[in-house]
Amino acid sequence: MKAALKFTTSISVLALLASAQLASAQVPDALVAAAKKEGQLSVIGLPHDWCGYGAIIDGFKAKYGLTMNELNPDAGSGDEVEAIKANKGNTGPQAPDVIDVGLSFGPTAKGESLLMPYKVATWSTIPANAKDADGAWYGDYYGVLGFEVNADIVKKIPADWSDLLSDEYKNSVALAGDPRTSNQAIQAVYAAGLSAVKGDATKAADAGLKYFSQLSKSGNFVPVIGKAASVAQGATPIVVRWDYNALADRDTLKGNPEVKVVVPKTGVVAGVYAQAISAYAPHPNAAKLWMEYLYSDEGQIGFLKGYCHPIRFQNLVDDKKVDAALLAKLPPAEAYATAVFPTLAEQDAAKPIITKQWDSVVGSNVK
């Protein structure tokens, strides 16, 4: 998304108005020393091909020399929160220090006293509507939901949600997560519904469930969690997923098969993910150091290299910290012109409808 875009909610407006001045504070030597003494950081739900995390993790380890314990890379946002709950008081390797979850999961986890407040040095450059005022959680990056298509198999590339209902897409369409626990999949259901009801957020969740029920009954929906491998093999030739994941898969597959990434004409839903530290983190100082790294220029540009728009994107552009060649690799701005950022209230209203009624309305066990 280019700087000139206009979005429909205040989160994007605040992003455009974010201060162009980086916080002058540096990472305290005492924090680095304390983190190195702990020696380890446990993360969860961070696939290396998601948002550039592979290179980001390598960069963090090289810079600070900590061991990274990578738990369940394929965990959904709900799974990550449950991992905190299940490991209260556990200082062993199965207890996550930090989580990276869909924005709506941040306030919920805070409400259950599962998060440890912490404000990074670049705190002032994170848009106010993308962070908790107390520092319990804070947005890290965002993208939009699109279609990742194996163009060697799918000859007619779908342009919008309604196209996926066509008979020519039998046994073709999959989600990139379980809509009962995965933020990515929940937002995909919401986006399909938003398209069907022409932007009415109050009806999007119910409409999305109805849409996927229709997709399932028609034989078009494949109840398998779609990945680059399943796209390449043809098991799920069309996967609904975040644009940054689809673009990364396109690069990874290198034309074998040819992958087309489509931003739909309607129901373009942008999603912000958020970082947080577990209130029960066995390595709290390492967790804080990880946050400092992610929200530094280096970490934020790492997200951009993975095709994610970092939460400090406008700040970095204003300060001329982003290489023009990197910006040129992003999809054209016009593809995102109608992107909608659901508010926290809209997400909070939609999430329980989708997660609790998926089984009864759609009835497909995605796994």
C-alpha positions in Angstrom: 0.0 0.0 0.0 1.4 3.3 -1.0 1.3 6.5 1.1 -1.3 8.1 -1.0 -4.0 5.5 -0.3 -7.1 6.4 1.8 -8.5 3.7 4.0 -11.9 3.6 5.7 -11.0 3.5 9.3 -9.0 5.7 11.7 -6.2 3.2 12.1 -5.0 4.0 8.6 -5.5 7.7 9.0 -3.4 7.6 12.1 -0.7 5.6 10.3 -0.5 8.5 7.8 -0.2 11.0 10.6 2.3 9.1 12.6 5.3 11.1 13.8 8.2 11.2 11.3 10.6 11.3 14.2 11.9 8.1 15.7 12.1 7.8 19.4 15.7 8.7 20.4 15.8 6.1 23.1 18.2 3.2 22.5 17.8 -0.4 23.8 19.3 -0.2 27.3 22.5 -2.2 27.8 21.0 -3.6 31.0 18.1 -5.1 29.0 20.5 -6.7 26.5 22.6 -8.1 29.3 19.6 -9.5 31.2 18.3 -11.1 28.0 21.6 -12.7 27.3 21.7 -14.0 30.8 18.3 -15.7 30.2 19.8 -17.0 27.0 16.7 -18.1 25.2 13.4 -16.9 23.7 10.4 -19.1 23.0 8.2 -17.9 20.1 5.1 -19.6 18.7 3.2 -19.5 15.4 6.0 -18.0 13.3 6.5 -19.9 10.0 9.7 -18.8 8.3 7.8 -18.0 5.1 5.3 -15.7 6.9 6.0 -12.0 6.7 9.8 -12.5 6.4 10.1 -14.2 9.8 12.8 -16.5 8.7 15.2 -13.7 8.0 14.0 -11.7 11.0 14.6 -14.6 13.4 18.1 -15.1 11.9 18.8 -11.4 12.2 17.8 -11.4 15.9 19.9 -14.4 16.7 23.0 -13.0 14.9 22.6 -9.6 16.7 22.1 -10.9 20.2 23.3 -14.5 20.3 20.1 -15.9 21.9 18.8 -19.4 21.3 15.3 -19.3 19.6 12.9 -22.0 20.7 10.3 -22.1 17.9 7.0 -23.7 19.1 4.3 -24.9 16.7 5.0 -22.6 13.6 1.5 -23.4 12.2 -0.4 -22.3 15.4 -3.4 -20.0 14.8 -4.0 -16.9 17.0 -6.4 -18.8 19.3 -3.8 -21.6 19.7 -1.2 -19.1 20.8 -3.4 -17.6 23.5 -4.3 -21.1 24.7 -0.6 -22.0 24.9 -0.2 -19.1 27.4 -3.1 -20.4 29.4 -1.9 -24.0 29.4 1.6 -23.1 30.5 1.0 -20.8 33.5 3.8 -21.4 35.9 5.6 -23.6 33.4 9.2 -22.4 32.9 10.0 -25.2 30.4 10.3 -25.1 26.7 6.6 -25.4 25.9 5.8 -22.0 27.5 5.7 -19.2 24.9 7.3 -15.9 25.9 5.7 -13.9 23.1 2.7 -14.2 20.7 1.9 -12.7 17.3 -1.9 -12.7 16.9 -4.8 -11.1 15.0 -5.6 -7.7 16.4 -8.9 -8.7 18.1 -7.0 -11.4 20.2 -5.0 -8.7 21.9 -7.8 -7.0 24.0 -9.2 -10.4 24.8 -6.0 -11.7 26.1 -5.4 -8.5 28.1 -8.9 -8.9 29.6 -7.9 -12.3 30.8 -4.7 -10.9 32.4 -2.5 -13.0 30.1 -0.2 -10.2 28.9 2.7 -8.3 30.3 2.7 -4.5 29.4 5.8 -3.2 27.7 6.5 -0.1 25.6 9.3 -0.3 23.0 11.6 2.6 22.2 9.7 3.5 19.0 6.4 3.5 20.8 5.4 7.0 19.7 5.6 6.0 16.0 3.0 3.2 16.4 -0.5 4.5 15.5 -2.6 5.0 18.6 -5.5 2.8 17.3 -3.0 0.0 16.7 -1.8 -0.3 20.2 -3.1 -0.7 23.8 -2.6 2.5 25.8 -1.0 0.5 28.6 1.4 -1.4 26.3 -0.3 -4.8 26.7 -0.3 -5.4 22.9 0.7 -3.4 19.8 0.2 -3.8 16.0 3.3 -5.0 14.1 2.2 -5.4 10.4 -0.8 -5.6 8.1 -1.9 -6.9 4.7 -5.1 -7.8 2.8 -6.8 -11.1 2.0 -6.4 -12.3 -1.5 -6.4 -15.5 -3.7 -3.3 -17.5 -4.3 -3.9 -19.3 -7.5 -2.0 -22.2 -9.2 -2.3 -20.8 -12.8 -1.0 -24.0 -14.3 -4.2 -25.7 -13.1 -6.7 -22.9 -12.9 -7.0 -21.5 -16.4 -9.6 -18.8 -15.6 -8.3 -16.7 -12.8 -11.0 -15.6 -10.3 -11.3 -11.9 -9.8 -13.8 -11.7 -6.9 -15.4 -13.8 -4.2 -18.5 -14.5 -6.2 -16.4 -16.1 -8.9 -15.3 -18.9 -6.5 -18.9 -20.2 -6.5 -18.6 -21.1 -10.2 -18.7 -24.8 -11.2 -15.3 -24.5 -12.8 -13.7 -24.4 -9.3 -14.8 -27.8 -8.0 -12.5 -29.2 -5.3 -10.3 -26.1 -5.7 -10.9 -23.5 -2.9 -9.3 -23.7 0.5 -8.6 -21.5 3.5 -5.1 -21.1 5.0 -6.3 -22.0 8.5 -9.1 -23.4 10.7 -11.8 -20.7 11.0 -12.5 -21.8 14.5 -9.1 -20.7 15.7 -7.1 -19.0 13.0 -7.4 -15.2 12.6 -6.5 -15.4 9.0 -9.3 -17.8 8.3 -11.8 -15.9 10.5 -11.0 -12.7 8.5 -11.4 -14.6 5.2 -14.9 -15.7 6.2 -15.6 -12.1 7.2 -14.3 -10.7 3.9 -16.4 -13.1 1.8 -19.4 -12.0 3.8 -18.5 -8.3 3.5 -18.4 -8.7 -0.3 -21.8 -10.5 -0.3 -23.6 -7.7 1.7 -21.8 -4.9 -0.1 -19.8 -3.6 2.8 -22.3 -3.9 5.7 -20.1 -4.9 8.6 -23.1 -5.8 10.8 -24.1 -8.6 8.4 -20.7 -9.8 7.2 -20.1 -12.6 9.7 -23.4 -14.3 9.0 -23.1 -13.7 5.3 -19.6 -15.2 5.3 -20.8 -18.4 7.0 -23.6 -18.6 4.4 -21.1 -18.1 1.6 -18.8 -20.9 2.8 -21.8 -23.2 3.4 -22.7 -22.6 -0.3 -19.1 -23.1 -1.3 -19.0 -26.4 0.6 -22.3 -27.7 -0.7 -21.3 -27.0 -4.2 -18.2 -29.1 -3.9 -15.8 -26.2 -4.4 -14.5 -26.0 -0.9 -11.6 -28.2 0.2 -11.5 -28.6 4.0 -7.7 -28.7 4.1 -5.4 -26.0 5.4 -3.9 -24.6 2.3 -0.1 -24.1 2.0 2.5 -23.5 -0.7 3.0 -27.2 -1.1 -0.7 -28.0 -1.5 -1.1 -25.2 -4.0 1.9 -26.5 -6.0 0.6 -30.1 -5.8 -2.9 -29.1 -6.9 -4.6 -30.3 -3.8 -5.7 -26.8 -3.1 -5.2 -24.8 -6.3 -6.8 -21.7 -4.9 -6.1 -20.6 -1.3 -7.6 -17.6 0.4 -4.8 -16.0 2.5 -3.0 -12.8 3.4 -1.4 -11.2 0.3 2.1 -11.3 1.9 2.0 -15.0 2.3 0.7 -15.5 -1.2 3.5 -13.3 -2.6 6.1 -15.1 -0.6 4.8 -18.4 -1.9 5.0 -17.0 -5.5 8.7 -16.2 -4.9 9.4 -19.6 -3.2 7.8 -21.6 -6.0 9.7 -19.7 -8.7 7.3 -20.3 -11.5 6.9 -24.0 -10.8 3.9 -23.8 -10.9 3.1 -20.2 -11.9 1.3 -18.5 -9.1 -1.1 -15.6 -9.6 -1.9 -13.4 -6.6 -5.4 -11.7 -6.8 -6.7 -8.9 -4.6 -10.5 -9.3 -5.0 -12.6 -6.5 -6.5 -14.9 -6.4 -3.4 -14.6 -7.5 0.2 -11.0 -6.3 0.4 -10.3 -6.8 4.1 -7.0 -5.6 5.6 -5.9 -7.2 8.8 -3.5 -6.0 11.5 -1.5 -8.5 13.6 -0.3 -7.6 17.1 2.6 -8.6 19.3 2.4 -9.2 23.0 4.5 -10.6 25.8 3.0 -13.4 28.0 2.4 -12.4 31.6 4.0 -15.8 32.4 7.0 -15.5 30.1 9.9 -17.6 31.4 12.3 -15.2 29.6 10.7 -11.8 30.1 13.9 -9.8 29.3 14.5 -11.8 26.1 10.9 -11.1 25.2 11.3 -7.4 25.6 14.5 -7.4 23.6 12.6 -9.3 20.8 10.0 -6.5 20.8 12.7 -3.8 20.6 14.1 -5.6 17.6 10.8 -6.1 15.8 9.9 -2.4 16.2 13.3 -1.1 15.2 13.9 0.1 11.7 15.7 -3.2 11.0 12.9 -5.3 12.2 10.1 -3.3 10.5 11.9 -3.3 7.2 12.3 -7.1 7.7 8.5 -7.3 7.6 8.4 -5.2 4.5 10.9 -7.5 2.8 8.4 -10.3 3.5 5.7 -8.3 1.7 4.0 -7.2 5.0 3.3 -3.5 5.6 5.0 -2.8 8.9 2.9 -0.8 11.4 5.6 2.0 11.2 5.4 2.0 7.4 4.5 5.6 6.9 7.1 6.7 9.5 9.8 4.8 7.6 8.7 6.2 4.3 8.7 9.7 5.7 12.2 9.3 7.0 13.3 7.8 3.7 14.3 4.6 5.3 12.7 2.3 2.7 14.6 1.6 -0.6 12.6 2.4 -3.7 13.3 -1.0 -5.2 11.7 -2.7 -2.2 8.6 -0.5 -2.6 8.4 -1.4 -6.3 8.0 -5.1 -5.4 4.7 -4.5 -3.6 1.4 -4.8 -5.5 0.1 -1.6 -7.2 -1.7 0.8 -4.9 -4.9 0.7 -6.9 -5.5 -2.9 -5.9 -5.9 -1.7 -2.4 -8.0 1.4 -3.0 -11.1 0.0 -1.4 -9.4 -1.8 1.5 -11.3 -1.9 4.7 -9.7 -2.1 8.2 -12.4 -3.7 10.4 -12.5 -1.9 13.8 -11.8 -3.8 17.0 -15.5 -3.6 17.8 -16.4 -5.0 14.4 -13.9 -7.8 14.9 -15.1 -8.5 18.4 -18.7 -8.8 17.1 -17.8 -11.0 14.1 -15.3 -13.4 15.7 -17.6 -15.4 18.1 -20.3 -15.7 15.3 -17.8 -17.2 12.9 -15.9 -19.4 15.4 -18.9 -20.8 17.2 -21.2 -21.2 14.3 -18.8 -22.6 11.7 -19.6 -26.2 12.6 -23.4 -25.8 12.6 -23.6 -23.6 9.5 -20.8 -24.8 7.3 -20.0 -28.2 8.9 -16.6 -28.7 7.3 -13.8 -29.8 9.6 -10.8 -27.9 8.3 -7.5 -29.5 9.2 
